[in-house]
Amino acid sequence: MQDDEDYRNYDHELAKCKIETVAACHAFEGNHRFKRPYVYGLMSALQLLGIELPIFESAVLQSFSKDKHQVVVPTLDQRLGRSTKRGGEIRSFAWNLPLDTVEVSEGITCTSPVCTWTMLAQWLSFEELVLLGYAIRRRKPLHPPVEREDFEDYMDRVAAACQAQGRRLPKGMRSCRLALPLIHGGTDSRQEARLILALLCHGLPLPARNATMQAWDGSVFSLDAAYPEARLAVEYDGKFHREQWQEDSDRRALIEETGWIYVQVTEALFAAEGRQAMLVERLAALLAERTGIQYDTTSVLSLEELAKACRRRDIALGRRKIPHSGPPTPAPEGVVKPYRPSPGEITVSDEWIDVA
């Protein structure tokens, strides 16, 4: 569970970083005047947009020092800050393909979230590329909301530009195309995104992200991941303070008293594959019990395999049911029938991972 205080703290840190970076860019531009306008990119752009930074390998991280302003130029021979004095504060990166920009403050322009994501792809692992996509599509972003169509439109324009120039796609572009079907909006944190991806890789359907449910007493709660048709809530256990224990306990009690099953996940889930398998087996059993639908969780896919399967249309992701012949097997006596929420009781998205 990403409790309200944790979310506010997390959101506050990103907002604080954004404000500090904007101020630093204003100060830098006030001290240095170049002939060409600045367009901040890469890590600088993420900070200006208030987007959570990805994790790089240590060797790569040295090239993306937070102490240097990263700017985008058409070609390296047009790079800014070539002198030793100025070059110590700035790092130029060449990008002569479509450049989408956002003005985050008066006179401060950076690459758009999708443009930044595409540029960074060549330095990111596939998992980090997917997680950065989730960070861009947070439920409450500090930048204008980004939809899947925005990713597709930008990549199409980059591909068209490459074709017109008779050149290859930029490094990492194929990974971007592959990653896109796995990226969904509505999460609040990196760990929530990792939880959802773990469920998908183990064969479970895509849960609703931060769906709201109404408890019997009228209280409304936002759930990290939920299967509304089964009244099943899966929540990531964030940082809790001792004084909040009673409030958290009461919240869970209300959810369970309303007829939902509450499954709490901790950081230990990501420490060992065995823990993930145990969680998925439990969730699959609960889904089968409450909906009568069984999911094949015996084969675990890597993120790359999951994405490739999605693109090949070999697997309708989220519907990997165990195949069987003959008529459907009747649900055992006592099994809860599939739940159909009454109007206004729950707000969810019917979105499933689509097959690209």
PEBELRA-V317805 format. One record per pair of residues at least 4 apart in sequence whose C-alpha atoms are under 7 Angstrom apart, sorted by the first residue. I is the first residue (numbers start at 0). J is the second residue. Records with the same first field share a line. If there is no record, write none. Layout:
I: J + J
This chain:
0: 223 + 234 + 235 + 236 + 237
1: 5 + 6 + 235 + 236 + 237
2: 6 + 237
3: 7
4: 8
5: 9 + 238
6: 10
7: 11
8: 12
9: 13
10: 14
11: 15
12: 16
13: 17 + 49 + 50 + 51
14: 18 + 49
15: 19
16: 20 + 46 + 49
17: 21 + 46 + 47 + 48 + 49
18: 22
19: 23
20: 24 + 46 + 47
21: 25 + 47
22: 26
23: 27
24: 28
25: 29
26: 30
27: 31
28: 32
37: 70 + 108
38: 70 + 71 + 108 + 109 + 110
39: 43 + 44 + 69 + 70 + 71 + 108 + 109 + 110
40: 44 + 69 + 70 + 71 + 109 + 110 + 115
41: 45 + 69 + 115 + 118 + 119
42: 46 + 63
43: 47 + 68 + 69
44: 48 + 109 + 110 + 115
45: 49 + 50 + 52
46: 50
47: 103
48: 141 + 142
49: 141 + 142
50: 134 + 135
51: 134
53: 127 + 131
54: 127
55: 59 + 60 + 123
56: 60
57: 61
60: 64
67: 88 + 89 + 90
68: 88 + 89 + 90
69: 89 + 90 + 91
70: 90 + 91 + 92
71: 91 + 92 + 93 + 94
72: 77 + 78 + 91 + 92 + 93 + 94
73: 77 + 93 + 94 + 95
74: 78 + 93 + 94 + 95
75: 92 + 93
78: 91
79: 91
80: 85 + 86 + 89
81: 85 + 86
82: 86
83: 87
85: 89
86: 90
96: 157 + 160
97: 156 + 157
98: 110 + 114
99: 110 + 111 + 114
100: 108 + 109 + 110 + 111
101: 108 + 109 + 110 + 111
102: 107 + 108 + 109
103: 107 + 108
110: 114 + 115
111: 115
112: 116 + 135
113: 117 + 150
114: 118
115: 119
116: 120
117: 172 + 175
119: 123
120: 128 + 171 + 175
121: 170 + 171
123: 127 + 128
124: 128
125: 129 + 174
126: 130 + 302
127: 131
128: 132
129: 133 + 178 + 182
130: 134 + 189 + 192
131: 135
132: 136 + 182
133: 137 + 182 + 183 + 184 + 192
134: 189
136: 144 + 145 + 183 + 184 + 185
137: 184 + 185 + 186 + 187
138: 184 + 185 + 186 + 187
140: 144
145: 149
147: 151
148: 152
149: 153
150: 154
151: 155
152: 156
153: 157
154: 158
155: 159
156: 160
157: 161
158: 162 + 168
159: 163
160: 164
161: 165 + 166 + 167 + 168
162: 166
168: 172
171: 175
172: 176
173: 177
174: 178
175: 179
177: 306 + 307
178: 182 + 306
180: 306 + 352 + 353 + 355
181: 306 + 352
185: 208 + 209
186: 191 + 192 + 208 + 209
187: 191
188: 192
189: 193
190: 194
191: 195 + 223 + 235
192: 196
193: 197
194: 198
195: 199
196: 200
197: 201
198: 202 + 203 + 279
199: 203 + 204 + 205
200: 299 + 300 + 301 + 302 + 305
201: 279 + 296 + 298 + 299 + 300
202: 294 + 295 + 296 + 317 + 319
203: 294 + 317
204: 316 + 317 + 318
205: 317 + 351 + 352
206: 224 + 225 + 226
207: 224 + 225 + 226 + 347 + 348
208: 223 + 224 + 225
209: 221 + 222 + 223 + 224
210: 221 + 222 + 225 + 346 + 347
211: 219 + 220 + 221 + 222 + 345 + 346 + 347
212: 219 + 220 + 221 + 344 + 345 + 346
213: 217 + 218 + 219 + 220 + 344 + 345
214: 218 + 219 + 253 + 254 + 257
215: 257
222: 232 + 234
223: 233 + 234 + 235
224: 232 + 233 + 234
225: 231 + 232 + 233
226: 230 + 231 + 232
227: 231
228: 337 + 338 + 339
229: 286 + 289 + 290 + 337 + 338
230: 258 + 259 + 260 + 338
231: 259 + 260 + 261
232: 259 + 260 + 261 + 262
233: 261 + 262 + 263
234: 262 + 263 + 264
235: 263 + 264 + 265
236: 263 + 264 + 265
239: 243
240: 244
243: 247
244: 248
245: 249
246: 250
247: 251
248: 252
249: 253
250: 254
251: 255
252: 256
253: 257
254: 259
255: 259 + 260 + 261
264: 268
268: 274 + 275
271: 275
272: 276
273: 277
274: 278
275: 279
276: 280
277: 281
278: 282
279: 283
280: 284
281: 285
282: 286
283: 287 + 293 + 294
284: 288
285: 289
286: 290 + 292
287: 291 + 292 + 293
288: 334 + 335
289: 334 + 335 + 336 + 337
290: 336 + 337
291: 330
293: 320 + 321
294: 319 + 320 + 321
295: 319 + 320 + 321
300: 304 + 305
301: 305
302: 306
303: 307
304: 308
305: 309
306: 310
307: 311
308: 312 + 313 + 314
309: 313 + 314 + 315 + 316 + 354 + 355
310: 354 + 355
312: 354
314: 319
315: 319 + 354
316: 352
317: 351 + 352
330: 334
340: 344 + 345
